[in-house]
């Protein structure tokens, strides 16, 4: 299957370039890139995998007509010599299931995915191998020179955008770490707050990504999560670390921390977008929360995200007055609190994010039969 004309593929390449350059979040850029590459090469599916040591882990995919691709799978490079050679040489390679000389492991993958041919294209970021693009087709084809060249051009732009994302991430990370250091220093009197905040931040960013928020909104959620408990600096240690239940008078003091946090941060111009998150992260969906008794969608989305992540983390960690709940029970508590304490959409997004985290922690590798029994340590 060749390209229809010289003009059409160039037009598609321009469309791909525009589509991926418009994305401000790397994960969304990779998802768009996998779709656009499938269309560019008139193929059936595309996987993008990131290199982690000797492992390729899938991070984005696209398939036409609702076809299912092997989502969430990883590949041990030692199992796939042809794939490893592409990454080492940085030269694309096509493999056909009908080729008698094709590596048996690569043919195994094609059979498992019910595909007939694949084009392997390396992705390079600042002169280092970053990962691999796999473009699949269920029809016999060789992906000739012009198609490989287009795929290489697309991969080069993807690599350039990934480099830009990494540079931006480094700058943002320095800013976040500075704020986190301030937050941790101020909250050092709370025995659990430091680790609690770090985990709430990770979860909140993951939920924001699940909800497909724009980059600015994701960053506001992240900073809001970093600083959501900053107001506890004015809560006495005797209340923060009390081993038993708080009295009503002590709860009155504890409930001041969202407003106090907002007051502390208000003079900082660059943090204005985080103020609603800090102030409202203890509001409840049914309006029974504090400090303002907001309900439903009147609660800022960022605050709803931090609220559900904050609650989940609080349930799954030891506190002076109780031991941590098992994760399964904490998930059940979230579901039971939906519509009363929590926004249902945010709960579903958190549960998806937790599932992704659990899946990422477990290597599920597609391994050829003759290597399936080999150790799978990383």
N, C-alpha and C positions, 0 to 999 in steps of 0.2 A: 504494500500500500504506500504509494508515494504522495508527496505534497502536490496539491492541485495545480498551483502556479507559483511563480516567484513572488507575486504581489501578496497573495493571500497569507502565506506564512509570516511575511514581514509585518503585515497588518496585525496578525495575531500576536506576534512578539511585542509590538508596540502596545497592544491591549494588555498583555501580561505585565509589561513594565509599569504601565500606569496603575494597574490594579494593585500590584504588590507595593509600589512606592507610596500609595495612598494610605496604607495601613500604618498605625502608630504603635501597635503591640506586636512583638515578634511572633507569638503563637498564632495570632490571626493572620499575619503576613504569610506564614508557612502554610496555613490552611488554604488561603487564597491561591498561593503559588501552586499547590498540588492540584487544585481545580484547573487553573489556567494552563498548566503544563499538559494536563490530560487533553484539554481542548486544542492546545497548540499543535500537538502531535497526533490529533485525531485517534487517541488511544482510549482505553476503557477504565484505567485506574492509575493512581499515582500514590506512592508512599514516600514520606520524607523521614529519615532516621538520623539521629544524632549519635556521634561516636563518644562512647564513655569507656576508656581503656580498651579492652578487647571485646567490647559489646557494642552493637548497634541497636539503639532503642527507638522505636517508632514514635514520632512526635506530631505528625500530621498526615492526613490521608484524604483522598477523594475517589469516588467511584461513580460512574454513570449508571442511570436507570435503576437506582436502588441496590445495585450489586454490593454485597458485603465483602469487605476486604479484611485482612487479618489484623484487626485493630488491637493495639496494646502489646503486640509481640516484639520480641527482641531476637537478635541474631548474634551468636558467637562467631567472630571472624574466623577463628581457627577451624570452624566447620565448613566455611565457604571460601575456598581458595580464590575463585574468580572474583568474588566481591572484595576480598582483601587486596588482590592485585590492582583493582581499580582504584582503591583508596591510596595504595602505595605509589602507583604510577601517575595518578591523577588524570588518567585517560579513560573516557567513556568506553563501555563495552556492551554489545547486545548479545543475548543468549536466546536460543530457540529450543523448544522441547523436541523438535524434530531433528536437530543436529546430532548425529551419532558421536561427534567428538566433544559435545558439551559436558561439563562437569556434572556428575550424577547428583551432587548435592543441590546445585542450582536448578536442575531439572525437577528434583523433588519439590522445591518451593513452587515452581510453576504448576506442577500437578496439584499440589495442595490448594493453590489459589484458583484452580481451574482456568489457568491462563496458558497461552501458547508461546509468548515471547515477552522479553523484558529488556529495557534499556537501562543500564546502570550508569549514573552520572555523579561524579564526586562533587562535593561542595567544599570549597576552600575559604577560610576566613583568615585574612591577614597572614597568608603563607602557611597556615597549618590546616591539616585535614579536619574539617568540622563534622562531616557526615555524608550521607548518600541520598540521592534521588533515584527511585525505581519507578519507571513508567511501564505499565503492563498492557498487554493486548491479548485477547482471546483468539485472535487470528494470526496466521503465520506471517511474519514480516521480519525484515532484517534491520530496520532502522538505519537506512543508508546515511552517507556522509552529510548531506544537507540537514537531515533531521537531527543528527548528533550535534552538528554545529549550532543549530537553534537551541537545543537543550543545553549546550555548554554556555551559550550567551545568557540564557535564563539563569543557569546555576551561578554564573559569575555575578549577576546582579543580586541574586539572593544572598550570596556570600558578602557582597558589599553592604547590603542592608543589615545583615546580621552583625557585621563589624560596627556599623553605626549604632545599632541597638546596644551593643556591648559597651561602647564608649559612653553613651548616655546613661546606661545602667551604672557604670562605675562612678560617674559624677553624682547621680542620684543616691547611690549607696553611701557615699561619703556624707552627704547631707542627712540621710536617714540615720546613719550611725552616730552622727553628732547629736541629733535630737534624742536618739535612744539612750545615749550615754547620759545626757541631761536628765531624761526621765528616770533612768535607773538610779542615778545619784540621789535625786530628790525622793525616790520611793524606796530607798534602801532599808528604811525602817519597817517596811512590810515584808515579812518573811517569804511570801510567795509571789509577790508582784512581778519581779524581774523576769523569771522564766514564763510566768503567765502571759505577760505582755508580748514576749517574743513569739509565743505560739499563736496568740490571738492575731498578731500581724500576719503570720504566714497563712492562717486560715482565711482571714478577711480578704487578702489579695487573691487567694484561690477562688473565693466566692465571687468577688468582683469580676474575675476572668470568666467564671461560669455564666455570669449574667451578661457577658459581652459588653461591659462598660467601656467607654472611651478612655484613652490614656490619662487624661487629666482627672477623670473621676476615679480611676484606679489609684492614682497617686494620692488623691485626697483621702480615699478610704485607708490607704496604707498609713499615711501620717496620722489620721484620726485614730487608727488602731494603736499606733505607737504611743500616742499621748492621751488616750481615752481616760486613764485613771490618774492623770497628773494632779488632779485636785485633791487626791488623798494625802498630799503633802501636809495639808492642814487638819487631817484627821489624827487624833492621838493614837500612839502605838498601842495603848491599852485596849482600844476599840478594834484596831486592825488585827491584832493578834490574840484577841480574846478566845479562849478555848471553848467557851459555851455560847449559847444563843445570846444575841444582843437584846438589851432592854429597849423599850420604845424610845426613851430619851437618847440612847446610844444610836438607834436607827435614825433619829432626827439629825444627828451629827453626820452619820455616814451618808445620808441622802443629800448632803450639801455638796458632795465632791464634784458632780457634773457642773454645777454653776461656778464653783470655785475654779475648776479647770478652765472653763471658758474665760473667766476674768483674768487668769494668769496669762493665757495665750492671746487675748484680744490685742494687746499692743504690738504684736508681731505681724507685720503686714503680710508676709509670705504664707502665714498660716490661717488666713481668714476663711478659706474654704473648709478647713477642718473644724471650725467652731461649732457648727450645727451637729457634727458627729459627737464631739466631746460633750456638748450640753445634753443631747437627747438619746444617748446610748442606753439609758435605763427607762425609756418610754416603753409602753406595751401596746401591742396591736389593738387591744380592747379599750385603751384609754385609761387604764388603771395605774400606769407607771408614773415616773417623776423625771424632771421637776415640773413640767407643764401640763401633764395629763393629755398629751397629744394621742391621737388614735389613727389607725389605718395608714393610708397614704399621706396623711399630714405629717407623719414622722419622716424626716429626711432619709432617703434610701441608704446613704452611707451609715447612718446611725442604726438602721434596721439590720444591716449586714454585721456591724460590730456587735450589736446586741446578741445575735444568735451565736456568733463565734465566741464571744465573751462567756455566754452561758454554758456552751458546750465545754469550753476549756475549764471553767470553774467546776463543772460536774466531774471531770475526768482527772482532777488533781487533788491531792490530799490538802485538807484545810485544818486549821487548829481545832475545829469543832466537829470534823467528820473525815472519814477516809474517802478516797476516790471511788466513783462509780465505775463499773466495767463499761467499756465502750458501747456494747450492745444496749445496755440499759440507758446510757446517756442518749443514744440515738432515739430510743423509744420515748424518752422524756421530751426530746425536741418535737417529735411527731405529735405527742399528746398536747404540747403547748401551742401547736399551730392554730392560728385564728384567735387565740386568747392573748398569749404573751408574744408570739412571734409571727412575722410575715411568712406565709406559706411558701412563697416563691424563694425567699432567702433560705428557709429550711431545706427545701429540695435542692437548692444550689450547694449548700454546705454538705449535704449527704452525698451528692455527686462528687464534690471535691474530696471528701474523705475516701470514697471508693477509688478515685484516681490515685490518691496518695498511697492507699494500701496496695493497689495494683503495681505502682511504681516501685514499691519496696520489695516486691516479689518478682524475680526474673522469670517470665514465662517465655521460654525460647522455642522457636521453631527449629527442630533439630532433625537432620537426616536420620533414617532408621539405623544406619550402621554406626552413628555417633550418639544416639539417644541415651545410651546407658553410661556415657562418660560423665565424670564429675561436672557439676554446673556452678562451681565457685567462681566468683568474679576476681 
